[in-house]
Amino acid sequence: MRAGRITRFGGPEVLDVVDLPDPVPGDGEQVYEISSCGVNFADIHHSAS
């Protein structure tokens, strides 16, 4: 699956599009297919590891 990944602090240039393995749901969980989503200003500037 393709995903947007932010691994360091910064501006829009730190948002990378990467290929990841498809997620596997655990017990009581469900995976939804999302074809597109919005990314707002705060999302771009949030650091996630």
CNS distance restraints for C-alpha pairs under 8 A (distance, minus, plus):
assign (resid   1 and name CA) (resid  19 and name CA) 5.48 0.50 0.50
assign (resid   1 and name CA) (resid  20 and name CA) 5.26 0.50 0.50
assign (resid   1 and name CA) (resid  21 and name CA) 6.06 0.50 0.50
assign (resid   1 and name CA) (resid  22 and name CA) 5.68 0.50 0.50
assign (resid   2 and name CA) (resid  17 and name CA) 6.59 0.50 0.50
assign (resid   2 and name CA) (resid  18 and name CA) 5.56 0.50 0.50
assign (resid   2 and name CA) (resid  19 and name CA) 4.55 0.50 0.50
assign (resid   2 and name CA) (resid  20 and name CA) 6.20 0.50 0.50
assign (resid   3 and name CA) (resid  17 and name CA) 5.53 0.50 0.50
assign (resid   3 and name CA) (resid  18 and name CA) 5.41 0.50 0.50
assign (resid   3 and name CA) (resid  19 and name CA) 6.33 0.50 0.50
assign (resid   3 and name CA) (resid  20 and name CA) 6.96 0.50 0.50
assign (resid   4 and name CA) (resid  15 and name CA) 6.28 0.50 0.50
assign (resid   4 and name CA) (resid  16 and name CA) 5.54 0.50 0.50
assign (resid   4 and name CA) (resid  17 and name CA) 4.55 0.50 0.50
assign (resid   4 and name CA) (resid  18 and name CA) 6.33 0.50 0.50
assign (resid   5 and name CA) (resid  15 and name CA) 5.73 0.50 0.50
assign (resid   5 and name CA) (resid  16 and name CA) 5.22 0.50 0.50
assign (resid   5 and name CA) (resid  17 and name CA) 6.23 0.50 0.50
assign (resid   5 and name CA) (resid  18 and name CA) 6.82 0.50 0.50
assign (resid   5 and name CA) (resid  48 and name CA) 7.97 0.50 0.50
assign (resid   6 and name CA) (resid  14 and name CA) 5.96 0.50 0.50
assign (resid   6 and name CA) (resid  15 and name CA) 5.00 0.50 0.50
assign (resid   6 and name CA) (resid  16 and name CA) 6.42 0.50 0.50
assign (resid   6 and name CA) (resid  44 and name CA) 7.74 0.50 0.50
assign (resid   6 and name CA) (resid  46 and name CA) 7.70 0.50 0.50
assign (resid   6 and name CA) (resid  47 and name CA) 6.14 0.50 0.50
assign (resid   6 and name CA) (resid  48 and name CA) 5.74 0.50 0.50
assign (resid   6 and name CA) (resid  49 and name CA) 7.16 0.50 0.50
assign (resid   7 and name CA) (resid  14 and name CA) 7.33 0.50 0.50
assign (resid   7 and name CA) (resid  15 and name CA) 7.96 0.50 0.50
assign (resid   7 and name CA) (resid  47 and name CA) 6.28 0.50 0.50
assign (resid   7 and name CA) (resid  48 and name CA) 5.55 0.50 0.50
assign (resid   7 and name CA) (resid  49 and name CA) 5.09 0.50 0.50
assign (resid   8 and name CA) (resid  14 and name CA) 6.59 0.50 0.50
assign (resid   8 and name CA) (resid  47 and name CA) 5.56 0.50 0.50
assign (resid   8 and name CA) (resid  48 and name CA) 7.03 0.50 0.50
assign (resid   8 and name CA) (resid  49 and name CA) 7.40 0.50 0.50
assign (resid   9 and name CA) (resid  14 and name CA) 7.12 0.50 0.50
assign (resid   9 and name CA) (resid  45 and name CA) 6.69 0.50 0.50
assign (resid   9 and name CA) (resid  46 and name CA) 6.84 0.50 0.50
assign (resid   9 and name CA) (resid  47 and name CA) 5.08 0.50 0.50
assign (resid  10 and name CA) (resid  14 and name CA) 5.82 0.50 0.50
assign (resid  10 and name CA) (resid  44 and name CA) 7.96 0.50 0.50
assign (resid  10 and name CA) (resid  45 and name CA) 6.04 0.50 0.50
assign (resid  10 and name CA) (resid  47 and name CA) 7.89 0.50 0.50
assign (resid  11 and name CA) (resid  15 and name CA) 7.88 0.50 0.50
assign (resid  11 and name CA) (resid  44 and name CA) 6.43 0.50 0.50
assign (resid  11 and name CA) (resid  45 and name CA) 5.78 0.50 0.50
assign (resid  12 and name CA) (resid  44 and name CA) 5.66 0.50 0.50
assign (resid  12 and name CA) (resid  45 and name CA) 7.28 0.50 0.50
assign (resid  14 and name CA) (resid  44 and name CA) 7.93 0.50 0.50
assign (resid  15 and name CA) (resid  44 and name CA) 6.73 0.50 0.50
assign (resid  23 and name CA) (resid  31 and name CA) 7.23 0.50 0.50
assign (resid  24 and name CA) (resid  31 and name CA) 7.41 0.50 0.50
assign (resid  25 and name CA) (resid  29 and name CA) 5.32 0.50 0.50
assign (resid  25 and name CA) (resid  30 and name CA) 5.56 0.50 0.50
assign (resid  25 and name CA) (resid  31 and name CA) 6.04 0.50 0.50
assign (resid  26 and name CA) (resid  30 and name CA) 7.67 0.50 0.50
assign (resid  39 and name CA) (resid  43 and name CA) 5.94 0.50 0.50
assign (resid  39 and name CA) (resid  44 and name CA) 6.96 0.50 0.50
assign (resid  40 and name CA) (resid  44 and name CA) 6.54 0.50 0.50
assign (resid  41 and name CA) (resid  45 and name CA) 6.57 0.50 0.50
assign (resid  42 and name CA) (resid  46 and name CA) 6.10 0.50 0.50
